[in-house]
Amino acid sequence: MDELPEKDRKGRMDYTLLLIVLGLVFIGLVILYSTSAYNGEVKFHDAFYYLKKQVFATILGLAVMFLTANVDYHFWQKFAVAGYLAALALSVAVLLFGDEYNGSRRWLSFGPFSFQPSEFSKVALILFLAWLVSRNVEKIGQMRTLCKIMFWILPVVALVGTSNLSTAIIILGIGVVLIFVASPKYGQFLAMGAAGVAFLGVFLAMESYRLERLAIWRNPEQYEKGYQTLQGLYAIGSGGLFGRGLGNSVQKLGFVPEAQNDMIFSIICEELGLVGASFIVLLFLLLIWRFFLAATRCRDLFGALLASGAMAHIMIQVILNIAVVTNTIPNTGITLPFVSYGGTSVVFLLAEMGLVLSVSNC
């Protein structure tokens, strides 16, 4: 399929990409049930509690994905600015009216439903930046233009970062990747990188709990808040090469808090071992590769940037999640795409996959 001439590829959806996405979704549901059954039984007297909610969100997300995949991606350009403004408004609404869970204010509630606006912000920023960069491509090599584009990113980064530092890092990373794709000039990015490090240092110093995370990262055994990290590392170490077997984790039985969320990769390692965890990482690598192919084959910059934005999103989020679980970086509370529990996350992830499938169809 990869060797077909361009005229034969035109109009053909990337079914390899579609199969990888569906495979990750199915594997994610199986792993989620295995990981969450104990917590669901203890908290809600229903072992299927988390799975049922995730299945509902997944069905909704798949419907959105197939709908988006069959709409010309150029159609969404007209909503780029509106999506950006909506992301700003929702980020402000979270600060003013958001619900707080486990010490983080990240959700808005609408009756029985809760919604995490930061997940919408990722997709909205990919669409907006793809539109903005493609409109300024002739002047993208100028530092002034880069600063102007970054100026539009920073308000969302600042608002989201107030309560969700990990998502702010992902959004900033997506912006940097999209600008680099349009104009890969290393000198400019070294300067921007230095400014980013300086900004991050100031941002960390503004709140004491952020500096505390650095101390916990260095010596988790000395802090009560390092308990989750240590238990996650125990789970990884006890899995060995082939794991204890699906459903046989010990650490998910209350030892790793909220195992179905940020720390789900540690349970994967415990139940499926290094082999199973490597297989899931391989699926993500294949997904990123298909994004790369969609971007390089696209006939216009806007579509290439959409695929590149999705590639940057998945790549950064997977790397950060695994790095946190293995204590390679400080704990930032970030989920594993398609696998961790989260209805808002899976809906907007699948919508994003629909955009890339539409790009592959060009």
Disulfide bonds with the S-S distance in Angstrom:
none
